[in-house]
Amino acid sequence: MISILSSISILILISFFGGRSAMVSTTAGSMAVLMTAMVATHGVEYLFAATILTGIIQFLMGVFKLGRWMSFVPHSVITGFINSLAILIFISQLRYFENQSWEMYAMVGVTLLMIYIIPKFFKAIPSPLLAVAAMTLLVVFVPGSWQTVGDIAAIDTSAISWFHIPVVPFTLETLWIILPVALSLAVVGYSETLLTQTIIDEMTDSRSDKDKEMRGQGIANTVTGFVGGMAGCALIAESAINVKVGGRGRLSTLVAAIMLLLLVFVLDDILNIIPIAALVGVMLMVCIEVFDWSYIRQIKSKPLAHTFIMVVTTIVMVSTHNLALGVVIGVLMSVLVYAYRSAAQLDVEKEVSDSMSVYRVKGQLFFVSSNTLLDQIDFADSAPKVRLDLSAAHVWDHTARQTLDKIVARLSDKGKEVEVVKPSKQSA
């Protein structure tokens, strides 16, 4: 019930304060995993306190404009993120097929057919909604071994409190208990929200304010902590469904919150008879729509390194169920690839005469490429003068500077007169 209450709260608040319209934010499994150990050890009240702190941290992320860091996530990692989510959603649906009759498979198939066929003739109402409604009516009027929402979980609204101050000691000890969890939740929420925002921007061919979105997420999670809820973030599956069926404005997410509120508190009898097979069919549609099939079709034309990064990112996310870890590993691999390529593009031209040896350096000098320059210098040649021309080079870091100092010192020790043509002012 905490998850449902949190989803309603986050959806309503993000509809007003978020930076990306039509993007659905609710509770997320990737964030729930981070809360489990703390709740088991200290109790659910610490969860509410951690949620409030998570919201404050995320709000500060938006204030200090940390959204710009999402530009460091390359397209190959974003593709891996999308594909791994599609695979994880598909895997999560398989458990509903265990020990089920042929009717379950038939209903899933019919649901999928309706979702894809209805829009060819009628688009006023989203086809997934019509498909679920039709399957629910089938369950009501046709007897069979149907598994419904009510069979899986009972919804109890009697214990809900719309305002709740966490019952925890307001001490430094409490802060040290919730701070690591809140930081982890804030970082995972940041990653998933802004990656989802980037994807929805591409799907809608529009741009949105990532820093405003983080401030909105912060407000939503802070308030949710005070209604006895858990932290959440944007979800790609729900957001993709919303956009695919035509949702573009803030009203779409607000209506989703209101409908969820009505289903839980007013129409709970209807909610309990919705067949699981129909919902599985909708989620399989999400898998099909979210997975980046165009990347797979064009994979032969993609750079091998980018494809490798995408595959590794997907494997890490699927095997660990940790989306943030997959993103971090993918970004680190992309950085290493970029560093290797930049180092390989360093060009050293050498001109030797009896009076002077000239080394013209072109490219990027940094910790990876500096040894390449060092290896190109002939410390044993007979020319009394050496010119090191760095006018076409860019010196990036302290390692490159140390390498240059080492070259000059060794040449000077050989009794040579060294002239250094300085690089750009930025490098200096």
N, C-alpha and C positions, 0 to 999 in steps of 0.2 A: 504493500500500500504506500510505503514511503516513496518508492520509485514513481508510482502513478501521480501522487500529489506533487512531487518534484517536477515531473514533466509538465503538468498543468501550469505550475507557477513559472517555470522557465519560459515556456511557450508564450504565455501572456506578456511577460516582461520584455522578452527579446523582440516581440512584435512592435513594441514602442521604442526601445532603446538600442536595438541592434543596428549594425551598419550595412547589412546585406538583406534586403527584402527577399521573401520567399524561401529563405534558408531555415530549415527546421532544427531547433536545438532542444534536446531533452536529456534525460539521463542516458549514460552510455556504459556498455559493458566494460570497455577498456578502462574507464575511470572507477567503476565499481570494484574491480579487482584490487585496486590500490588501497581501498578502504577496509578490505576484509580483515586483515590482521589487527588493525587498530580497534575495530568494533569488537572482535573476538576477545581482545585483551582488556579494553577499557570500557566498552559499552557504547550504545547508540548515541548517547548524549555528546560524546566526543566527536562523533560523525557530524552532528549539526554544527559544532564549534569549528571543525575543520572546514566545513562547507563555507561558513562565513569568512574565514581567513582566506580560503581559496578565491572567493569573490573579490576580496580587497586586493589580493596580489594581482589578479587579472585586470582589475580596474587600473591599477598602477602601471601595468604593462601597456595599457592603452594610452594613459597619460604621458608616459615616457616614449611613446611612439615605437614600440618594439615590433609592430607589425611589419616594418620594412625588412626585417630579417627573413621573412618568408620568401623574399626574392632570391635568397641563396639556395632555395630548394629547386634543383633542376627538373626538367620535364620528365626525364627517365624515372626519377624517384616518385613524382606525382602519379605517373602511369602505374608504377609498382604498387603505390598506395591504393589506387582505384581497383586494380585487378585483384589484389589480396583481399580487399573488402568484399568483392563479389564472390570470391572463392570461400571466404569465411562465412558469409551469409548462406551460401549453398550448403556447406558442411553442416551448419547449425540447423538446417531444415531436415536433414536426413533422419534425425532421431524420431521425427513424427511418423515416419514410414514403418518403424519397427512393429512387427506383429499386427499389422493392419490388413484389412480385407481389400479385395479388388475395388470396392466402392471408394476407398480413400484415393487410390490412384486415378480412378475415373473422374472423381470430382476435381482433383488437381488439374487433370488434363482439360476438362470442360472449362474450368476457371481461366486457364491460360488462353484457350480458344476465344472465349468471350472478350477477354482483355484486348486481344489483338484484332478481332473481327468487328466488334461494336463501333470503334472509331471510324471505320470505313463508311458507316451509314448514319451515325449519330454521335455528336460531339458535345452536346449541351451539358451532359453529366459525365464525369470521368468514368471510363470503362471499368477500372478496378472496383469502384464503389458499386456500380451496377452488378458486377459479377459476384461480389460478396453478398449483396442483397438477394440476388437470385438464388444463390446456394443456401442462404439462411432460410428462405421460403421453402426450398426443397427439403431441408431437414425437418421443418415444421409439418409438412404435409405428406412426406414420403417416409415410411418407417424404414429403419436400417441401423446398422452399427456405426453411427456417426459419432466421432469424437468432437466435442465442443469446447469453447473457452471455459465454461463452467466446470467441465470435467478435470481441467488442469489446475485451476486456481480459483479459490473463492475470494471475492472482494468484500472486505469488511470496512465500512466507512465510519463506524461508531467511534473509533479512537482518534479521529482526525482533529487536530487543533490548528486553527488558522493563524495563531500567533504563539510562538514558543521561544523563550529564552533558554539556551542550553544550560542544563543543570550540571555545571562543572566548576571546580575551584578556579577563581580568577587569579592564578599564580604563574610564575615563570615556569614551574614544573609542567603545568598544563600546556603552556606555549611550546615547550620543547617536545611535548608528545605530539601535538597536532601540526607543528610547523613542517617537519619533513613530509608528512602526508599531504599537507596543503600545497607545498611547493611542487610535489610530484603531480598532483591533480591539476595545478595551474599550468604546468609545462605540457602535460598530455592534452589538456583542453585547448591550450594555445595551438599546438601542432594540428590536432584534428579539426579544430574550428577553421583555422586559416587555410589549411589544405582544402577542406570542403568548400570554403568561400572562393578559393581560386578556381576550383572545378565548376562551381555554379556560375561564376563570372564567365567562364568559357562557354558553358551551355547556353547562357542567355545573351552572350555577346555584349556584355556590359561590364562596367567597373564599379567597385564599391570600396568603402573606407574600412580598411582592416583595423586601424586603431580605434575607430568608433565601435566596431564589432567587439573588440576586446573590452572596451569600457562597458558596452551593453551586457556582455557575458558576465563581467564582474558585478554589475548591479543585479542581474538575474540570480546569480549564485549566492550573493550576500543576502538578498531578501529571502531566497528559498531556504537558507539555513535558519532564518527566524520563523519559518512556518513548519519546521520539523522535517526538512527535506535534505536531499543529497545533491552534490554538485553534478553538473552536466555540461554538455558541449554540443556543437553542431554534429549532425549525423548525415553522412553522405547518402545512405539508402533512402531515408525519409525525405531528404531534400531533393534527391533525384526524382522520386515519385511525384512530389509536389510540382516540380518544374515540368516533368513529362506530361502531366495531366492539365497543364496550363497555368499553374500558380506563378504569379510574377510579383504581386504586391504584398504588403504587410497584412492585408486582410486575410490572405490564405493561411498564414500561420496563426493568426488570431482565431479564425474559424476552427482550425484544428484544435486549439486549446479549448474553445467553448464546446465543441462536439465531444471531446474527451471528458470534459466536466459533466456534460449531460449524460453521456453513456455510463459514467461511474455512479453518479448521484441520483439520476432520474430514470434512465433507461437501462438499468443494470440487468433486468430480466432479458432484454433483447441482447445485450452484450454476452450473456452467459450461453445463449443458444447459437451464436455464430460458429460455424464449423471450422475446425482447425485446417482442414484441407483447403478451404477457400483462401485462408490467410497464407498458407504455404504457397498456393498458386501465385498470389500477389508477390510474395518475396522471391519466388523463382523468376518472375518477370523483372523484378529489380536487379537480380543477378545478371540477367541477359542484357538489360539496358545499361547497367553500370560498367560492365566489363568492356575494356577498350579493344574491340575487335579490329578496328582500323589499324591499330599498331601491329597486331599480329599479322594482318594481311600484307602490311608494308614492311615486315621485319627484315626482308632481304636488302631493302634500301636504307635501313637504319645503320648508323655506325656501330660496329661490334661492341665497343666499350659501353655505349649507351644501353644496348640490349642486355649486356652482361649485368650492368648495374640494376636495370629494371627487374631482371630475373632474380638476382640475389635479394633485392629489397622485398620482392614478393615472397620468396622462400622464407626469409627471416620472419616476416609478419605472420605468415600462415602457420609456420612451425611453432612460434612462440606466442602467438595471439597478442603480441605487443606491437601496436602500430607505431608508437613513438620510437621504440628501439630500431624498427625497420627504417624509419625516416632518418634517424641519426647515422646508421650504418651506410645507407644510400648516399647521404650528403658527404660523409667522410670519404667514401670511395670516389665520388665525383671530384672532390678536392684533390685526391691523390692522382687521378687521371689528368686533371688540369695541370697539376704541378709537373707531372712527367712530360706532358706535351710541351709545356712552356720551356722546360729545361732542354728538351730535344731541339727547340728552335733557336737556341743560342748559337750565333755564328761568330767565329773568330777568324779574321783575315790577317795573314802575316806577310809582311814585306821585309826582306833582309837585304842589307847592303853592308859594305865594309865599315861605314861610319855609323849606321843606325839601324835598329830593328824596330819596326812599327807593328803594333797589334791593334787592329780596329775591331772593336767589340760591338755587336748588334744583337739586341734582344733583351731578355729579362734576366737579371742577376739576382738570385736569391739562394736560400739554403740548399736547394736541390742542384741548381746549375753552377754554383760558384766553383765546385771542384773541376767542372769541365774546363773552365777558364784556366784554372791552375795547371791542369795537365797540358794545356796548349802552349804554355810559356817555356821557351828553351833557355834555361839558366846558364847553359854552357857555351852559347854562341860567342863569337869573337868581337862582335860590335861593341864599341865603348859606350854607346848611348842606346836607350830604350824608350820608346814613346808608347804609352798605353792610352789609346784613344777611346774614351767612353762616351763620346758625344751622341752616339746612336744607341746607347744602352740605358736601361732603367735599373737603378740599384734599389732593391726593395727592403732589405732587412740587415740586421747587425751581422749575421753570418757572412753575407756578401761583402760588407765593409771590412770585416776581419780578414777575409781572403785577399782583398785588395791590399790591405796593410802588409800582409804576409808576403805577397808578391814583390811589393816595393822594397821591403826589408831584405829579402833574399837577394834581389838584384843589386841593392846597395852594398850588401856584404861582399858581392863579387867585384866590387869596384866600378860598377856601371853608374852612369848618370841617368837618372830616371825622370821622365817628364810624363805627367798624367794630365790628359785633356779631360776636364771635369764633365760629368753628365749634366742633365737638366737641373734646374733649380729645385724641382720637386725631389729629385733623388738626393741632391746635396742636403 
